[in-house]
């Protein structure tokens, strides 16, 4: 005869279900550093363009061994530079 779930098991399942819903609603902590893929998605830029410009030192980034990462300040500087470039191009 199968064992009937008791009230405690049901309550534990309900608590876990509700807990996962609450976690999804809470703000997630910001990352310290972002990947090229993350930044490309945020700024709607090609990953290859970002990687090349970062390698050439034309945009700010940080190298961690073989990996290149971008801080929030780096992303803001890149975005500001892109906006300035757009404004210059509109004036021509």
N, CA, C and O atoms as a GROMACS GRO file, in nm:
protein
  368
    1UNK      N    1   0.083  -0.117   0.000
    1UNK     CA    2   0.000   0.000   0.000
    1UNK      C    3   0.090   0.126   0.000
    1UNK      O    4   0.179   0.138   0.084
    2UNK      N    5   0.066   0.222  -0.096
    2UNK     CA    6   0.149   0.341  -0.099
    2UNK      C    7   0.127   0.429   0.023
    2UNK      O    8   0.016   0.440   0.076
    3UNK      N    9   0.236   0.490   0.065
    3UNK     CA   10   0.232   0.576   0.182
    3UNK      C   11   0.165   0.709   0.146
    3UNK      O   12   0.198   0.769   0.043
    4UNK      N   13   0.071   0.754   0.228
    4UNK     CA   14   0.007   0.882   0.205
    4UNK      C   15   0.099   0.994   0.254
    4UNK      O   16   0.156   0.985   0.363
    5UNK      N   17   0.114   1.100   0.172
    5UNK     CA   18   0.197   1.211   0.220
    5UNK      C   19   0.131   1.276   0.341
    5UNK      O   20   0.011   1.302   0.342
    6UNK      N   21   0.212   1.301   0.441
    6UNK     CA   22   0.154   1.366   0.557
    6UNK      C   23   0.160   1.517   0.542
    6UNK      O   24   0.222   1.569   0.449
    7UNK      N   25   0.096   1.586   0.633
    7UNK     CA   26   0.084   1.732   0.626
    7UNK      C   27   0.220   1.801   0.624
    7UNK      O   28   0.237   1.902   0.555
    8UNK      N   29   0.317   1.749   0.696
    8UNK     CA   30   0.450   1.812   0.701
    8UNK      C   31   0.515   1.809   0.563
    8UNK      O   32   0.571   1.910   0.520
    9UNK      N   33   0.509   1.697   0.496
    9UNK     CA   34   0.566   1.686   0.361
    9UNK      C   35   0.500   1.785   0.265
    9UNK      O   36   0.567   1.849   0.185
   10UNK      N   37   0.370   1.797   0.276
   10UNK     CA   38   0.297   1.891   0.190
   10UNK      C   39   0.338   2.034   0.219
   10UNK      O   40   0.357   2.114   0.128
   11UNK      N   41   0.352   2.066   0.348
   11UNK     CA   42   0.394   2.202   0.386
   11UNK      C   43   0.536   2.233   0.338
   11UNK      O   44   0.563   2.344   0.291
   12UNK      N   45   0.625   2.137   0.349
   12UNK     CA   46   0.763   2.157   0.303
   12UNK      C   47   0.765   2.183   0.152
   12UNK      O   48   0.836   2.273   0.107
   13UNK      N   49   0.689   2.108   0.076
   13UNK     CA   50   0.682   2.129  -0.069
   13UNK      C   51   0.628   2.267  -0.101
   13UNK      O   52   0.680   2.334  -0.190
   14UNK      N   53   0.525   2.309  -0.029
   14UNK     CA   54   0.465   2.441  -0.053
   14UNK      C   55   0.563   2.553  -0.017
   14UNK      O   56   0.570   2.654  -0.088
   15UNK      N   57   0.635   2.537   0.091
   15UNK     CA   58   0.735   2.638   0.130
   15UNK      C   59   0.844   2.648   0.024
   15UNK      O   60   0.884   2.759  -0.013
   16UNK      N   61   0.891   2.536  -0.026
   16UNK     CA   62   0.994   2.538  -0.132
   16UNK      C   63   0.941   2.606  -0.258
   16UNK      O   64   1.012   2.684  -0.321
   17UNK      N   65   0.818   2.576  -0.294
   17UNK     CA   66   0.759   2.637  -0.414
   17UNK      C   67   0.749   2.787  -0.398
   17UNK      O   68   0.786   2.862  -0.488
   18UNK      N   69   0.699   2.832  -0.284
   18UNK     CA   70   0.685   2.976  -0.260
   18UNK      C   71   0.820   3.045  -0.248
   18UNK      O   72   0.837   3.159  -0.293
   19UNK      N   73   0.915   2.977  -0.189
   19UNK     CA   74   1.049   3.034  -0.174
   19UNK      C   75   1.114   3.061  -0.309
   19UNK      O   76   1.178   3.164  -0.327
   20UNK      N   77   1.097   2.969  -0.403
   20UNK     CA   78   1.156   2.990  -0.536
   20UNK      C   79   1.089   3.108  -0.607
   20UNK      O   80   1.154   3.180  -0.682
   21UNK      N   81   0.959   3.127  -0.583
   21UNK     CA   82   0.890   3.241  -0.644
   21UNK      C   83   0.939   3.372  -0.583
   21UNK      O   84   0.956   3.470  -0.655
   22UNK      N   85   0.961   3.375  -0.454
   22UNK     CA   86   1.011   3.496  -0.387
   22UNK      C   87   1.151   3.528  -0.437
   22UNK      O   88   1.182   3.644  -0.465
   23UNK      N   89   1.237   3.427  -0.449
   23UNK     CA   90   1.373   3.449  -0.499
   23UNK      C   91   1.373   3.511  -0.637
   23UNK      O   92   1.456   3.597  -0.668
   24UNK      N   93   1.280   3.470  -0.721
   24UNK     CA   94   1.272   3.523  -0.857
   24UNK      C   95   1.232   3.671  -0.857
   24UNK      O   96   1.266   3.744  -0.949
   25UNK      N   97   1.160   3.714  -0.755
   25UNK     CA   98   1.114   3.852  -0.748
   25UNK      C   99   1.219   3.946  -0.687
   25UNK      O  100   1.214   4.067  -0.711
   26UNK      N  101   1.311   3.893  -0.611
   26UNK     CA  102   1.412   3.977  -0.545
   26UNK      C  103   1.515   4.025  -0.647
   26UNK      O  104   1.548   3.952  -0.740
   27UNK      N  105   1.566   4.148  -0.629
   27UNK     CA  106   1.669   4.195  -0.722
   27UNK      C  107   1.796   4.112  -0.707
   27UNK      O  108   1.836   4.076  -0.597
   28UNK      N  109   1.856   4.082  -0.820
   28UNK     CA  110   1.979   4.004  -0.820
   28UNK      C  111   2.099   4.096  -0.799
   28UNK      O  112   2.098   4.208  -0.851
   29UNK      N  113   2.200   4.053  -0.726
   29UNK     CA  114   2.316   4.139  -0.705
   29UNK      C  115   2.388   4.165  -0.838
   29UNK      O  116   2.394   4.079  -0.926
   30UNK      N  117   2.443   4.286  -0.849
   30UNK     CA  118   2.515   4.319  -0.971
   30UNK      C  119   2.647   4.244  -0.974
   30UNK      O  120   2.708   4.217  -0.870
   31UNK      N  121   2.690   4.212  -1.093
   31UNK     CA  122   2.820   4.148  -1.110
   31UNK      C  123   2.927   4.253  -1.095
   31UNK      O  124   2.902   4.372  -1.118
   32UNK      N  125   3.048   4.211  -1.057
   32UNK     CA  126   3.161   4.303  -1.054
   32UNK      C  127   3.217   4.322  -1.194
   32UNK      O  128   3.258   4.431  -1.233
   33UNK      N  129   3.218   4.212  -1.269
   33UNK     CA  130   3.272   4.216  -1.405
   33UNK      C  131   3.178   4.141  -1.498
   33UNK      O  132   3.113   4.045  -1.459
   34UNK      N  133   3.174   4.188  -1.623
   34UNK     CA  134   3.086   4.130  -1.724
   34UNK      C  135   3.168   4.075  -1.840
   34UNK      O  136   3.276   4.126  -1.871
   35UNK      N  137   3.117   3.970  -1.904
   35UNK     CA  138   3.185   3.911  -2.019
   35UNK      C  139   3.157   3.993  -2.146
   35UNK      O  140   3.071   4.081  -2.147
   36UNK      N  141   3.232   3.963  -2.250
   36UNK     CA  142   3.209   4.029  -2.379
   36UNK      C  143   3.066   4.003  -2.425
   36UNK      O  144   2.999   4.093  -2.478
   37UNK      N  145   3.019   3.881  -2.405
   37UNK     CA  146   2.883   3.846  -2.446
   37UNK      C  147   2.780   3.930  -2.370
   37UNK      O  148   2.684   3.980  -2.430
   38UNK      N  149   2.800   3.947  -2.238
   38UNK     CA  150   2.709   4.029  -2.158
   38UNK      C  151   2.704   4.173  -2.210
   38UNK      O  152   2.596   4.230  -2.230
   39UNK      N  153   2.822   4.231  -2.232
   39UNK     CA  154   2.831   4.371  -2.275
   39UNK      C  155   2.774   4.388  -2.415
   39UNK      O  156   2.705   4.487  -2.443
   40UNK      N  157   2.802   4.295  -2.502
   40UNK     CA  158   2.749   4.302  -2.640
   40UNK      C  159   2.596   4.305  -2.636
   40UNK      O  160   2.533   4.380  -2.709
   41UNK      N  161   2.538   4.223  -2.550
   41UNK     CA  162   2.393   4.219  -2.537
   41UNK      C  163   2.340   4.351  -2.479
   41UNK      O  164   2.239   4.403  -2.526
   42UNK      N  165   2.407   4.404  -2.377
   42UNK     CA  166   2.363   4.528  -2.313
   42UNK      C  167   2.365   4.647  -2.409
   42UNK      O  168   2.274   4.729  -2.410
   43UNK      N  169   2.473   4.655  -2.490
   43UNK     CA  170   2.493   4.771  -2.576
   43UNK      C  171   2.452   4.747  -2.721
   43UNK      O  172   2.469   4.834  -2.805
   44UNK      N  173   2.400   4.630  -2.749
   44UNK     CA  174   2.360   4.593  -2.886
   44UNK      C  175   2.475   4.611  -2.984
   44UNK      O  176   2.461   4.676  -3.088
   45UNK      N  177   2.588   4.551  -2.949
   45UNK     CA  178   2.708   4.558  -3.033
   45UNK      C  179   2.753   4.416  -3.066
   45UNK      O  180   2.724   4.322  -2.991
   46UNK      N  181   2.824   4.399  -3.178
   46UNK     CA  182   2.879   4.266  -3.209
   46UNK      C  183   2.990   4.228  -3.111
   46UNK      O  184   3.075   4.311  -3.077
   47UNK      N  185   2.990   4.104  -3.067
   47UNK     CA  186   3.094   4.055  -2.976
   47UNK      C  187   3.233   4.071  -3.038
   47UNK      O  188   3.328   4.106  -2.969
   48UNK      N  189   3.243   4.044  -3.168
   48UNK     CA  190   3.374   4.052  -3.234
   48UNK      C  191   3.429   4.195  -3.232
   48UNK      O  192   3.549   4.215  -3.214
   49UNK      N  193   3.340   4.294  -3.250
   49UNK     CA  194   3.382   4.434  -3.247
   49UNK      C  195   3.434   4.470  -3.108
   49UNK      O  196   3.540   4.532  -3.095
   50UNK      N  197   3.360   4.430  -3.004
   50UNK     CA  198   3.403   4.457  -2.867
   50UNK      C  199   3.537   4.392  -2.836
   50UNK      O  200   3.626   4.455  -2.780
   51UNK      N  201   3.551   4.266  -2.873
   51UNK     CA  202   3.676   4.194  -2.845
   51UNK      C  203   3.794   4.260  -2.915
   51UNK      O  204   3.900   4.277  -2.855
   52UNK      N  205   3.776   4.296  -3.040
   52UNK     CA  206   3.884   4.359  -3.116
   52UNK      C  207   3.923   4.494  -3.056
   52UNK      O  208   4.042   4.521  -3.035
   53UNK      N  209   3.825   4.579  -3.028
   53UNK     CA  210   3.854   4.712  -2.973
   53UNK      C  211   3.919   4.702  -2.835
   53UNK      O  212   4.008   4.780  -2.802
   54UNK      N  213   3.875   4.606  -2.754
   54UNK     CA  214   3.934   4.587  -2.622
   54UNK      C  215   4.078   4.538  -2.634
   54UNK      O  216   4.166   4.585  -2.562
   55UNK      N  217   4.101   4.445  -2.725
   55UNK     CA  218   4.238   4.394  -2.748
   55UNK      C  219   4.330   4.507  -2.792
   55UNK      O  220   4.446   4.514  -2.749
   56UNK      N  221   4.279   4.594  -2.878
   56UNK     CA  222   4.359   4.706  -2.930
   56UNK      C  223   4.374   4.818  -2.827
   56UNK      O  224   4.451   4.912  -2.849
   57UNK      N  225   4.302   4.810  -2.716
   57UNK     CA  226   4.309   4.913  -2.613
   57UNK      C  227   4.227   5.037  -2.646
   57UNK      O  228   4.246   5.142  -2.585
   58UNK      N  229   4.137   5.026  -2.743
   58UNK     CA  230   4.055   5.141  -2.784
   58UNK      C  231   3.932   5.159  -2.695
   58UNK      O  232   3.871   5.266  -2.696
   59UNK      N  233   3.897   5.057  -2.620
   59UNK     CA  234   3.790   5.069  -2.522
   59UNK      C  235   3.842   5.007  -2.391
   59UNK      O  236   3.924   4.915  -2.395
   60UNK      N  237   3.795   5.057  -2.276
   60UNK     CA  238   3.846   5.005  -2.148
   60UNK      C  239   3.796   4.864  -2.117
   60UNK      O  240   3.681   4.830  -2.143
   61UNK      N  241   3.886   4.785  -2.061
   61UNK     CA  242   3.852   4.649  -2.018
   61UNK      C  243   3.965   4.601  -1.926
   61UNK      O  244   4.067   4.668  -1.910
   62UNK      N  245   3.944   4.485  -1.866
   62UNK     CA  246   4.043   4.426  -1.777
   62UNK      C  247   4.071   4.284  -1.823
   62UNK      O  248   3.979   4.209  -1.855
   63UNK      N  249   4.199   4.249  -1.825
   63UNK     CA  250   4.237   4.112  -1.863
   63UNK      C  251   4.257   4.029  -1.738
   63UNK      O  252   4.325   4.071  -1.644
   64UNK      N  253   4.198   3.911  -1.736
   64UNK     CA  254   4.220   3.813  -1.631
   64UNK      C  255   4.276   3.689  -1.700
   64UNK      O  256   4.201   3.601  -1.742
   65UNK      N  257   4.406   3.682  -1.711
   65UNK     CA  258   4.468   3.571  -1.784
   65UNK      C  259   4.428   3.578  -1.930
   65UNK      O  260   4.458   3.675  -1.999
   66UNK      N  261   4.360   3.474  -1.978
   66UNK     CA  262   4.316   3.470  -2.117
   66UNK      C  263   4.180   3.537  -2.137
   66UNK      O  264   4.133   3.552  -2.250
   67UNK      N  265   4.118   3.576  -2.028
   67UNK     CA  266   3.982   3.630  -2.035
   67UNK      C  267   3.980   3.781  -2.024
   67UNK      O  268   4.060   3.840  -1.952
   68UNK      N  269   3.889   3.843  -2.095
   68UNK     CA  270   3.872   3.988  -2.089
   68UNK      C  271   3.735   4.014  -2.028
   68UNK      O  272   3.634   3.956  -2.067
   69UNK      N  273   3.735   4.103  -1.930
   69UNK     CA  274   3.611   4.138  -1.862
   69UNK      C  275   3.595   4.290  -1.858
   69UNK      O  276   3.691   4.364  -1.876
   70UNK      N  277   3.472   4.333  -1.834
   70UNK     CA  278   3.439   4.474  -1.832
   70UNK      C  279   3.371   4.508  -1.700
   70UNK      O  280   3.278   4.440  -1.658
   71UNK      N  281   3.419   4.615  -1.634
   71UNK     CA  282   3.354   4.661  -1.512
   71UNK      C  283   3.236   4.749  -1.551
   71UNK      O  284   3.219   4.783  -1.668
   72UNK      N  285   3.155   4.784  -1.454
   72UNK     CA  286   3.041   4.872  -1.482
   72UNK      C  287   3.093   5.007  -1.533
   72UNK      O  288   3.035   5.066  -1.624
   73UNK      N  289   3.203   5.056  -1.474
   73UNK     CA  290   3.263   5.183  -1.519
   73UNK      C  291   3.312   5.172  -1.664
   73UNK      O  292   3.298   5.266  -1.741
   74UNK      N  293   3.369   5.057  -1.700
   74UNK     CA  294   3.413   5.034  -1.839
   74UNK      C  295   3.293   5.043  -1.934
   74UNK      O  296   3.300   5.107  -2.038
   75UNK      N  297   3.184   4.979  -1.896
   75UNK     CA  298   3.064   4.976  -1.982
   75UNK      C  299   3.008   5.117  -1.998
   75UNK      O  300   2.968   5.156  -2.108
   76UNK      N  301   3.005   5.192  -1.888
   76UNK     CA  302   2.955   5.330  -1.896
   76UNK      C  303   3.044   5.415  -1.986
   76UNK      O  304   2.993   5.496  -2.064
   77UNK      N  305   3.176   5.397  -1.977
   77UNK     CA  306   3.269   5.472  -2.061
   77UNK      C  307   3.252   5.435  -2.208
   77UNK      O  308   3.254   5.522  -2.295
   78UNK      N  309   3.235   5.307  -2.236
   78UNK     CA  310   3.214   5.263  -2.375
   78UNK      C  311   3.085   5.324  -2.428
   78UNK      O  312   3.083   5.378  -2.539
   79UNK      N  313   2.979   5.317  -2.350
   79UNK     CA  314   2.850   5.370  -2.392
   79UNK      C  315   2.859   5.521  -2.415
   79UNK      O  316   2.804   5.572  -2.513
   80UNK      N  317   2.926   5.592  -2.327
   80UNK     CA  318   2.943   5.736  -2.341
   80UNK      C  319   3.022   5.768  -2.469
   80UNK      O  320   2.987   5.860  -2.542
   81UNK      N  321   3.127   5.691  -2.494
   81UNK     CA  322   3.207   5.711  -2.616
   81UNK      C  323   3.126   5.687  -2.741
   81UNK      O  324   3.140   5.759  -2.839
   82UNK      N  325   3.040   5.586  -2.738
   82UNK     CA  326   2.954   5.556  -2.854
   82UNK      C  327   2.855   5.670  -2.878
   82UNK      O  328   2.830   5.707  -2.993
   83UNK      N  329   2.800   5.725  -2.770
   83UNK     CA  330   2.705   5.836  -2.783
   83UNK      C  331   2.775   5.960  -2.839
   83UNK      O  332   2.720   6.030  -2.923
   84UNK      N  333   2.899   5.986  -2.792
   84UNK     CA  334   2.974   6.101  -2.844
   84UNK      C  335   3.004   6.084  -2.992
   84UNK      O  336   2.996   6.179  -3.070
   85UNK      N  337   3.039   5.962  -3.031
   85UNK     CA  338   3.069   5.933  -3.171
   85UNK      C  339   2.943   5.953  -3.258
   85UNK      O  340   2.951   6.008  -3.367
   86UNK      N  341   2.828   5.908  -3.205
   86UNK     CA  342   2.702   5.929  -3.278
   86UNK      C  343   2.673   6.078  -3.299
   86UNK      O  344   2.631   6.120  -3.407
   87UNK      N  345   2.695   6.156  -3.193
   87UNK     CA  346   2.669   6.300  -3.202
   87UNK      C  347   2.762   6.366  -3.305
   87UNK      O  348   2.720   6.453  -3.381
   88UNK      N  349   2.888   6.324  -3.306
   88UNK     CA  350   2.983   6.379  -3.404
   88UNK      C  351   2.942   6.343  -3.545
   88UNK      O  352   2.950   6.426  -3.635
   89UNK      N  353   2.897   6.220  -3.566
   89UNK     CA  354   2.856   6.174  -3.698
   89UNK      C  355   2.730   6.246  -3.747
   89UNK      O  356   2.715   6.269  -3.867
   90UNK      N  357   2.641   6.281  -3.655
   90UNK     CA  358   2.519   6.354  -3.695
   90UNK      C  359   2.553   6.496  -3.739
   90UNK      O  360   2.485   6.552  -3.825
   91UNK      N  361   2.658   6.554  -3.680
   91UNK     CA  362   2.696   6.691  -3.713
   91UNK      C  363   2.767   6.703  -3.846
   91UNK      O  364   2.781   6.814  -3.898
   92UNK      N  365   2.812   6.594  -3.901
   92UNK     CA  366   2.887   6.599  -4.029
   92UNK      C  367   2.796   6.600  -4.149
   92UNK      O  368   2.843   6.604  -4.262
   0.00000   0.00000   0.00000
